[in-house]
Amino acid sequence: MIKGLHHNAYRCRDSEETRRFYEDFLGLPLADAFEIEVTKTGRETNVLHSFYRLGDGSFLAFFEAPDQPFEFKAQHDFDLHIALETDQATQEALFAKGKAAGIETRGVADHGFIRSIYFRDPNGYVIELSVPTETAADYAARAETTAHAALARWQETKPRG
């Protein structure tokens, strides 16, 4: 049985720049950081792996791997985004803080079951901070009963390119 998410890991350009965003701006504590000098397959490398703790005990993790090519680019929301749940007061405070700091800040987008704001982190990733609405639980219960049918309908009718 899968019990939950331990961590999601992403590449970062610079570990300190990433720390400033995730710890200083978002308030996620840096929980661990360690160097990797040899991979599990025996290849020499020089990587820093860092972890930021979320309120539920899971982590966002990053690899700074200067010796390995990676294309950093401003990601489109549909390509890659990291959605994190928060409360209304925290969302409002971070929205104002992002605007004041000159960080790309968008929102509030009302999705019906959540209200979201969006930032772009120093690595180009979109960070979504979502607050569940009063109807979020009802939405989730309904969605679970129709998800397979929606997927099947999409498979039959999606645009072919």
C-alpha positions in Angstrom: 0.0 0.0 0.0 1.3 3.4 -0.9 0.9 5.6 2.2 1.8 9.1 0.9 4.4 11.2 -0.8 7.8 11.3 0.9 9.3 13.8 -1.6 9.3 15.1 -5.1 12.7 16.0 -6.5 13.6 18.6 -9.1 16.8 20.1 -10.5 17.9 23.5 -9.4 20.3 26.1 -10.8 21.8 27.2 -7.5 21.1 25.7 -4.1 21.4 28.9 -2.2 19.1 30.8 -4.6 16.6 27.9 -4.3 16.9 28.0 -0.5 16.1 31.7 -0.4 12.9 31.1 -2.3 11.7 28.0 -0.5 12.8 28.7 3.0 13.0 32.5 3.2 10.1 33.4 0.9 7.7 30.4 1.3 8.7 29.5 4.8 9.5 25.8 4.2 12.4 24.8 6.5 15.5 23.4 5.0 15.4 19.9 6.6 18.5 18.2 5.0 21.3 18.8 2.5 24.0 16.5 1.6 26.6 16.1 -1.1 26.7 13.1 -3.4 30.2 12.3 -4.7 29.6 8.9 -6.1 26.3 7.6 -7.6 24.8 4.2 -6.6 26.2 2.9 -9.9 29.7 4.0 -9.0 30.0 7.1 -11.2 31.9 10.1 -9.7 29.7 13.2 -9.5 29.4 16.4 -7.5 25.8 17.0 -6.6 24.0 18.7 -3.6 20.7 17.1 -2.6 18.5 19.4 -0.4 15.1 18.9 1.2 12.4 21.3 2.3 9.8 20.1 4.8 6.1 20.6 4.2 3.5 20.8 7.0 2.4 17.2 6.4 5.9 15.8 6.8 6.6 15.3 3.1 9.4 17.2 1.3 10.2 19.1 -1.8 13.8 18.2 -2.8 16.3 19.6 -5.2 19.4 18.4 -6.9 22.1 20.9 -7.9 24.2 19.0 -10.4 26.6 21.3 -12.2 28.3 18.5 -14.0 25.1 17.2 -15.7 23.4 19.1 -18.5 19.8 20.3 -17.8 17.7 22.8 -19.7 16.3 25.3 -17.2 13.4 27.3 -18.7 10.3 29.1 -17.6 7.8 26.2 -17.4 4.2 26.5 -18.6 1.6 25.6 -16.0 0.5 22.7 -18.2 4.0 21.3 -18.5 5.1 21.4 -14.9 3.9 23.0 -11.7 4.1 22.2 -8.0 0.8 22.7 -6.2 0.9 23.2 -2.4 -2.1 23.5 -0.1 -2.3 26.4 2.4 -4.8 28.5 4.3 -6.4 31.8 3.2 -4.3 34.0 5.5 -1.0 32.5 4.4 -2.1 32.7 0.7 -3.0 36.4 1.1 0.3 37.2 2.9 2.5 35.4 0.4 0.6 37.0 -2.5 1.4 40.5 -1.1 5.0 39.4 -0.2 5.6 38.1 -3.8 4.3 41.3 -5.4 6.4 43.4 -3.0 9.5 41.3 -3.7 9.2 41.5 -7.5 8.6 37.8 -7.8 6.4 36.8 -10.7 3.0 36.5 -8.9 -0.4 35.6 -10.5 -3.9 35.0 -9.2 -6.2 34.6 -7.5 -7.7 31.9 -9.9 -11.0 30.4 -8.7 -11.1 26.8 -9.9 -14.3 26.1 -8.0 -12.9 23.6 -5.5 -9.7 25.5 -4.8 -8.5 29.1 -5.1 -4.9 29.4 -6.3 -2.1 31.9 -6.6 1.0 31.3 -8.6 4.7 32.2 -8.4 7.7 31.3 -10.5 10.7 30.0 -8.5 14.3 30.8 -9.5 14.5 27.5 -11.5 11.6 28.4 -13.8 9.0 26.2 -12.0 5.5 27.4 -11.4 4.5 27.1 -7.7 0.8 27.1 -7.0 -0.5 27.8 -3.5 -4.1 26.6 -3.2 -6.8 27.1 -0.6 -9.6 24.5 -0.7 -13.1 26.1 -1.0 -16.1 25.2 1.2 -17.2 22.7 -1.5 -13.8 21.0 -2.0 -14.8 17.7 -0.3 -18.1 17.5 -2.2 -16.2 18.2 -5.5 -13.7 15.4 -4.7 -16.4 12.9 -3.9 -18.3 13.7 -7.2 -15.0 13.7 -9.2 -14.0 10.3 -8.1 -17.2 8.8 -9.4 -16.8 10.4 -12.9 -13.0 10.3 -13.4 -12.8 7.1 -15.3 -15.6 8.1 -17.7 -14.0 11.5 -18.3 -10.7 9.8 -19.1 -12.3 7.4 -21.5 -14.3 10.2 -23.2 -11.0 12.1 -23.6 -9.2 9.1 -25.1 -12.0 8.8 -27.7 -12.3 12.4 -28.6 -9.0 14.1 -28.0 -7.4 16.1 -30.8 -4.9 13.9 -32.8 -1.7 15.7 -33.9 
